[in-house]
């Protein structure tokens, strides 16, 4: 018996890449937050406590504390030598100015840098080393170490060293604790930290002369504070970061020559102590780990900076689109609802039309669909094209025995082929197309064909409604249909660049269809494809709001995913197919330079970047500023609620479903983002998506006809 071989199942690329993109984006944000002290930062500062456990030799000793090897000794700087020390940098504005002053007066100093700043501005650290200054550690995130465990202290030191290695190719044995002062101010909380730091091989460097430049007391006072008495040596504390340092720079420019005239030398710490340098070059893995760290930090800053700019642009465009939709949809409603409004100069359209119903395995829905058409107030012929159904769809229609309903059978060839087959058998010059799971109101066909009174009109988009909106996912789609689709169609109608005639309810002039070659199977969005082709051929495409059709929306996440994945990918295909319209002249060029950019921007690009809002929202809520972030989110939600309410009022819909709008923004919208991202990846990786049939339940029956039920579909199982 042959051995059974197991096949390893790999996660498909179209699923793996969205996960990797999301993970990478979150990782970049987390890294940026960490480096910018927004994550793991601790701004607590401990008040002074007793010092009875600190050795007297430390309290009375010098500012250089050596606790290595379990001993506790201190050192002082010799007379007429000053060690200038600068904390909290490097700062992109003030540290270069300090370096310029030091270079001008041929002085050296020690810079105690934080890892966060060194990671962001490595070129300044490199300049410090190149110009002969010493660099010491000041932790990574500048916490008060007395609050933290040995593990956290080790982390702060190692990360600080990593940043220093990546920035300048060195490591340092000099350390200054954040919020430290003079050795005489050492207490029972800070002394254990100093002991532990020594056990890790570091010299702790505090100060014995504080310029207090952080208070910004004025240039003269800073100089007085920094001047040692009676020719004594000193370690002077100054700051090159942490705020505005103009006074520090000006004081330094006066202090250096003034003290040099008094025979003072400005040395590095180890130069002043005649000791080996505290900065040691690194190589090998340690160096490359540091360089990789700096590269990642720079990349995270660049990428997140770019994302913020993109987010700002998209935000402006999205809110601009909201404003445009509100204005133009209002224009459309006022224009089409005028008492004497007519679509064209001629009489109302009364001639019969052909209704094409492509059907593949629609046994649960097709009878409801046909019955709704039989109630039509406009003369019609119905052609049901059975596209190779295996569930008896064609037999059900034939068994109904309705004279003006014809059934055409064909082997399964796809929806475009079925529609073309129906078109070839249609008797009339106006063609209405609908889906096999959709029901029309009695007035739908009449309202749908009236725009053809204008000879310039080649196609008409109807008003597709969600019939099964009693479930939560149905209510979310109902909001999307009313706000996202129909409000958009009003806007596109006014701009004369309608991108899509919905497959559920649309009408075409036969001449327009024949001139563009009928329905094409080049894309998975044949309705978008044919609409764009008709635009390019010079026809007008309009929106008839009163031509309502009730369709069965997907009732599960999987079904919804399949449908929207096909829509998104098909729209991208249609845009790419008609891309030459951008450079063509005449009607094609007008649609290409107005319609294609709008569709590409608002249906493909903007939704792809819109998740940034939610990612930054989560980031802001978790890491701050929480209150401002939440307020901003509610502000955006309020704008969307206004637009949604306006669109519902235009469509004369009840506002009750809008209760679920906040939840829709949190959950439903994220699903749509991932679907669009997956469509992008499928397109970019050359994938080929197949048509995916949705499983229907037959939940949308004949539409209401009573005055009190005018806007609500009767939902329930089809009778027998």
N, C-alpha and C positions, 0 to 999 in steps of 0.2 A: 504493500500500500504506500503510495507516494506521500511524503511528509507534507503536512498542511502548512502552508506559508501564510504568515500573518501580514496584512497590509496596514502600514501605519497611515493614519488619516491626519493630514496636515490641515491646519486652519486656512481656509481660502484667503488669498491675498486681499480680496475686496473687503474681508472682515478684519484681517490682521492690520492692514494699513490704517484704517480709522482709529483703531485702538492705539497703535504706535504714535500716530499724530497727536491724539488726545494726551497720551502719557507724556510725550515729549514737551508739549505745550505746558502741561501742569508742572513738569520737572523744571522747565525754564523759569516759570513763575516762582516756584518754590526756591530755586537757587537765587533768583534776583531778590526775593524777599529776605532770604537769609543774609545775603551780602549787604543789603540795605538796612539791616537791623530791624526788619519788620517781623521776622520769625526767630524765635528763641532768644530774642532780646530781653534783657532784664535791667530795668532802670531803677531798681531799688538801691538806696544808699543808706548804710547803717549809721546810726548815731554813735558817737564815741562812748566807749565803755571803760571799765577799770583797766589798769595796766599793771596790776600787781604780779602777773605771771610773766611779764616781759623782763629779761635780764637788765640790770642797771647799766651794764656796759653798752647795751644797745640804746637805751634811753639817753645816755650821756655821750654816745659815740658819734661817728661821722655818718654822712649820707649814703655811703656805699656799704651795704650789709652782705656779709659772706657767711652763709650758713651751710656751706658745702662740707661734707664729711662729718656732719654732726656737731661741728664747732660753730661758735657765734662770735664773729669779729666784725669790726667796722674800719673803714678807711676815710680819710679826708683828702681833699685836693690841696697840694702844696700852695704856699703863699705866692701871690702875683700870678696865679693861673685861674682862669675862669672856664668852666665847662658849661656852655649854653645848652640847655635841653629844651626840646620842643615836643609837646604832647598832642596826640589825637589825630595827626595827619596820616598821609599827605592830603592836602586840600588843593583842588585844581586851581583855585584863585590865589590863595595866600601863600602856600608853600613855595611856589616859584619866586614870588617876591622876596620871601625870606632868604632863599638860596641866592638870589641876585645880590642882596645886601651883604651876605657873608662872603660871596666871591669878590665883591667890590673892595672889601676891607681885609681880604686874605685871612679870614677866620674860619675855624672848623667848629662843628657842633655835633650833638647827638640828637637824633630824631627817634622818639619812641612812637612807633607807628601801630595803628590797629590793622588787623587783617582785612576788615571790611574795606577800608580806604585803600590799602595797598593793592587789594585785588582789583579795584576799580581804576586805579591810577598807577599802574606799574612803572610807567615811563618816568614818573617823578621820583620813585624810589631808586631807579637805576641812576638818575642824575645825582641823587644824594651820594651814592657810592662812588660814582665817577669823579665827583668833585672833592673826595677825600673825607667825607663826613662818616660818622659811625651811625649805625641803625640798630635800635633795640626794640624789644617786643613790648606791646602795651595791651595784650590780649587780642582776640578776634572781634568780639562784639562789645567790649568795654563794660562788662558787668562788675559789680562789687563782689570779688571772689570770696569774701567772708561768708556769703550766703550759700556757697556752692560746695559740692563734694569734690574729692580728689579727681574723680573721673571727669567732671566738667572742667576742672582746672587743666587737666592734661589735654582735654579737647581744645580748650582755648589756646593753649601753648602750641599744640601741634598744627592747628589750623593757621595760627599766626606765622609759624615757621614755613608752612606750605606756601602761603601767599608771598613771604619774603624770598623764598627760593625761586618761585616762579617769576617774581618781579626783577630780582637783581642777582640771582644765582648764588646767594649766600645764606647762612644761618647765623643766628646771634646767640650769645650767652648772656646778654644784658637784658634785664627785665625791670619794668616799672609798673607796679600795680595801679589800676585805675583808682581814682579818688584818694590816692596816697598823699601824704604830706611829709613832714620832717621826721627823722628817726625818733625824736623826743616825743612825738605824738603817736607812736606805736602803741597799740592797746591789745587787750586779751583776744579780740576778734581777729585782728590783722596779723598778729605775731604767728599763730599756727600756719597761716598762709605763707608767710615769709620763710618759715622753717621748711615747709613742703617744697616751695620753689627752689630753695637751696639743695634739697635732696635730689632734685631733677637736674642739677648742674648749672643753675643760673645764679648770677650776681643780682641782688636787688638794689636798684638805684633809686633813691628818693631825692630830696633836695635839702639844702640848708639856706637857700635864699629864694623867696617867692616874689616874682615881679607883680603878681596879682593882675596880670594883663587881662585875664578873663573878665574882670570887673569893669574894664575900660575906664579907669580912673583919670585918664589924661596922660599925655606923653611924658610930661615932667615927673609925674608921680610914679609911672612905670620905671623910669630911669632911677629915681631915688630908691625904689623898692629893690631893684636889681643890683645896686652898687654895694659890694662887700666893704666892711669897715677895716680901717687900719692895715690895708695891704694884704688882708687874708685871702686865701683861696676860697672858691665857692662853686657849688653846682646850682645854677640859676634855672628856675622853672619858668618857661614861657609856653605859649600855645601857637601853633600854626594852623589850627583847624578848630571846628566847633562853634563858629560864628564869625562875625565881622572882626577882622584883625588889622584894620588900618592903623590903629594906635600902636600896635606891636611893631609893625614894619617901620613906622616913622621913629619910634623910640630906639629900635635896633640900629638904625642908620646914624643916630646921634650917639648912642651908648658905646658902640665899638670904637670909634676914633677917640672918644673922650677917655676911655679906659686904657687904650693903647698908649696914649700920651702919658699915662701914669705907670708905664712899663708892665702892663698886664698882657699876658698871652692868652689867646683863645684856642684851646686845644680840644681834641677828642678826649673822652674819659680815659681810655687806656694810654693815650699819649701823655696826658696830665699825670697819670699815676706811674708812668714808665713801666707799663705792663703789656703783655701780648694783646694783640687786637682781639676784641670781642666778636668780630665778624669773620666768619670762616667760609671760604668758597665751598660749594657743593657740586657734585657731579653725579653722573650715572642716573640710576632710577629716581633718586630724590630730586634731582634737577628736572627730569622730564615729568615727574608727577606735578611739580610746581608749575611748569610751563603749561601742562594740560589744564590745571586748575585755572590759571589766568585766562587761557583761551576760552574755557567754558563760561567763566564769568563775563568776559567781554562779549561772547556770543549771546548769552542770556540778556545782557543789557541792550545789545543791538537789536535782537529779535523782539524783545518786549517793547523797546522803544518804537520799532517799526509797527508792531501790533497796535500800540497806543495811537500812533498817527493814523493807521488804517481804521481803527475803531472810531476815531474822531471823524474821519471822512465819511465812513459808512453811517455813523450817527447823524451827521448833517444831511446826507442823502436820504436816509430813511425818514427823518422828520420832514424833509422837504417833500418827499413822496406823499407822506400823510397829508401835508398841506395841499399839495396838488390834487390828490384824490378828493379831498373834501370840497375844494373849490370847483373842480371840473365835474364831479358827480352831481353837485348842485346845479351846475349849468345844464348838464344833460337832463336832469329831472325837470327843471323849469321849462326847457325847450320842448321835451316830448309830452309834457302834461298840460300844455296850453290848450284851451278849449277848442280852438280852431286848428290845432296842429294836424298836418297831413304829411305823410312820408314823401309824396311826390305830387306832381301837378295833375296827374290823372285821377280817375275814379278809384275807389278802393278795389283791391284785388279780390276777385270772386271766382276766378277760374279754378278748376280742380287741380289738385297737386298729388304727387306720388310720395308716399311715405315708405321709406326703406327701413326694415328692421332686421339687421344681421343678428343671427342667433346661433350660439354654440352651447349646447347643454343648458338651456334656459327653461327646462320643463317646469320648474317651480314658479317661474315668473311670467312666462310668455302669454298665458291666458289673461292675466291681469292687464298686460300691455295691450293686447289686441282689443279687449273689452273697452279699455279707456279710449282707444281710437274710434271705436264704433259710436261713441257719444260725441264725436267731433261736430262742431257747429259749422265746419267748412267742408265742402265736398272733397273727398279723398279716395284714392285707391291705396291699399296696403299690400306691400310685397314683403313677405317674410323669407329671408334667405337662410336656409338651414345649412350651416357650414360644417357638415360632417358630424352632427350631434350623435351621441350614443345613448341618450336618455329618452328618446322618443319625442323630442321637441316638435318636429315636423308633424308627427301623427296627432299630437294634441291640437295643433292649429287646424289641421284638416278636419278633425272630428267636430270642431265648432261649427262647420258648415256655413260660414258667412260668405255671401256671394262676392263681395268686392275685396276679399282677402285672398291673395294668391300665395302659394308656397313654392319656392324654388329650392331644390336640393342640389348640393354639390359636395364633392369630397373636401375634406378640411384643407383650406388654403389660406386662412387668415382673414381678418376683418376687412382689410383693403380690397382683397379679391372679392369678398362677398358683396361689398358695397358696389364695386364696379359691375358685378353680375346683375345686381338689382338695377343699377343705372341703365344697363343695356336693355332691360326688360320693362323699364318705366314708360308710361304712355304720355306723361305730362312734362311741361317745360320747367316747372318748379319742383325741386326735389327736397323733401324733408328727411333728415336722418335722425334716428334715435337708437338707443340701446335696448336690448331685449329684456332688461330688468327695470325699465322706466315706464311710468304712466303719465299720460297727458291729461290736463284739464280739458273740458269741452271747448274752451276758447283758445287753447294753445296754438293749434295750427293756424287758425284765423289771424291771431295776433302775430304769429311768426312770419307769415308771408306778406303782411301789409307793406313792409319796407320795399318790396319789389315794385311798388308803384313808381319808385324812382329808378329810371333805367340805368343809373350809374351803380346801383347796388348789385353786387355779385353774390353776397353771402350774408346771413343773419345769424347772430348768436342769441339763443334763448336764455331763459332764467332757470338754471338748474338748481333744484332744491333737494335737501336731504329728507327723505321720507321717514326713515327709521331713526329719528333723533331722540327717542325716549331713553336711550342708554347714554352713559357718560361719554363714551367715545363717539357716539352718534351726535351728541350735543356739541362736542368739540368740532366735529366736521361741519356741523350746521353753522357754527360761528365762522369757520374758515370759508365756507361757500358764500355766505352772505357778505362778509366783510372783505375777505381776500380776493374772491373771484368776481363777484358781481359789482362791487365797488370799483375794482380794477377795470372791469369791462366798460363801465360808464366813462371812466377817465380815458381809456384807449379809444372809445368811440369818438369822443370830442377831439382827440389828437389824430384821429384817422389812422390808427396803427394797431387795430385789434389783433392780438397774436394768435388767439385760439377760438375756434368755434367748438363748443363742447360737444363731445360725441353723444351726450344724452339728449340734446335738443338743439338742432341746427338746421338751417335751410340754405339751399344753393340754387342759383340759376343754372339750368342745364348747360347753357352756352358757356358760362364761366368754368364749369367743371371740365367740359370737353376741350376748351382752349388750353388748359394746363395739363391735360393728359389724364384726368380722372384721379382717383385715389392711388397713392403710391405706398409701396411697402418698404421704401428706403429707410424709414425710421419707425420707431415704436410708438411715436405720437403722430399718427396719420392725420388727426384733426388739426394739430398745429402746423404740420407740413402743408396740408392743403390750404389752410388759411393764409399762410405766408405766400404761397404760390399765387393765390388769387389777388392778394395785395400787389404783388410784383407785376401782375398782368394788367394792372390799372383799374381794378374794380374797387368800389367802396365796400367795407365790411362794417355792419352796424350791430347795435345791441337792442333787442326788443324786450324790455323788462316785464311786460305783461304776458309773455309767452312762457308760462311756467310749466316745468316738468319735474316730477317727483321721482327720484332715483334711490335705489337701495345702496347705501354706503357700506363699506366693509365694517364688520362688527367685531373683528378681532385684530390684535396688533399685527399678527403675521400677515393677515389679508391686507391690512392697510399698508404695511411695509411693502408688500409686493406691488400693490397698485401705484404707490407714490414713487417707488424705485423706477418703475416703468415710465411713469410720467416725466420724472426728472431726467432720466437718461434719454428718453425720446425727445424732450425739448432741446437738450444739448445737441442731439443729432440734427434736429431741424435747423437750429441756429447755424450749425456748421455747414449744412447742405446749402443754405441760402446766403452764405457769407459774401458771395460776390455782389450781392445787392449793395454793399457798402460803397462800391466804386462805380456802380452803373448809373446811368442817367434815367430821367423820366420817372414814372411811378415806382419802378423797382428801386431806383436810387433814393427816392424820398422815403420809402419804407425802410430801406437799408440804413439810412443815416438818422432816422428818427425811431422807428419801431425796433430794429435789432438792438441798438444800444440800450434802449429802455428795458427790453425783455432780458437781455444778457445781464444788465446791471441789477435789476430788481428781482429777477427770478432765478438767477444762477450765482452771481458773484456776491451780492449783498447777503443773501441767506447763508452763504457759506461762511462769511466772516461774522455774521450776527451772533454765533455762539460765544464770541469774545465777550459780549455783554454779560453773559451768564457766568463765564469763567472768572471775569474780574469781579462780578458780583459776589461769588462765593469767596474769592480771595479777600475782598474788602470786608465781608461779614466776619470772616474768621480772624483776619489779621489787622483789620482796621483801615480807615476810620469807619467803624461799624455803623454809627448813627447816620453819617452822611451817605454811606453806601445804601442803606435801607431806604432812606429818604429819596435818593436818586431812583432806586428801583420802583418805588411807589409812584414817583413822578412819571416815569416812562409808562407804567401800567395805567395811570390816569389818562395819559394821552391816547393810549390804545383803546381804553374803555370809551372815551369820547368818540373816537372814530367808529368803533363797533356799534355804539348806540345810534350814531348818526346813520350808519348803513342799515341797521335794523329798522329805523324809522322810515328811511327811504323805501325799503321793501315792505313796509307795513307789517313787520314781524313783531311778535311779542318780545319784550326785553328779558323775560325770565331766564332763558338759557345763558345770558351773560353773567349770571351768578357764578358759573364755572370758569369764567375767563381767567382769573388768577391761576387756577390749577392748570388750565390749558397752557398758559405761558411757562409754567414750571415743568410740566411733563410732556404734553403733546408736541410742543414746539421743539423740544430736544430730539424727539424721534424724527421729526422732519429734517432737522439739521443732519443727523447721522445718515438718513436716507440720501440726502443731497451729497454729502461727502462721499458716500459709497458710490453714487453715480459718477462723481468726478473721477474717482479712482478707477472705476470700470472703464471710463472713457480714456484716461491717461495710460492705462496699462493695456489697452487694446482689447479689452474683454468684449464679449458679444452677449447681450442679454436677450433671452427668449421671451416671447409673450407668455404671460402667466395668467391663466384663467382663474377668476375669483369664484369661490363657492357661494352661491346665492341661497337664501332661505325663503324667498317669495314673501317677504315681509311687507311689501308696499302694494296695497290694493288700489282700487279705483280712487281717484282724487275726489275731494269734497265738492259738492255742488250747492249746498245750502248756504245762505248768507252768513250765518254765524260760524261756519266752518271754512270760510273762504281761503284761509291761509294754512290749513292744517291737513296733512295727509292722513287718511285712515290707514292705520297700520294693523295688520293682522294676517292670519293665514288665508291663502286663497281657498275659496270654497271648492270642494270636490273636483 
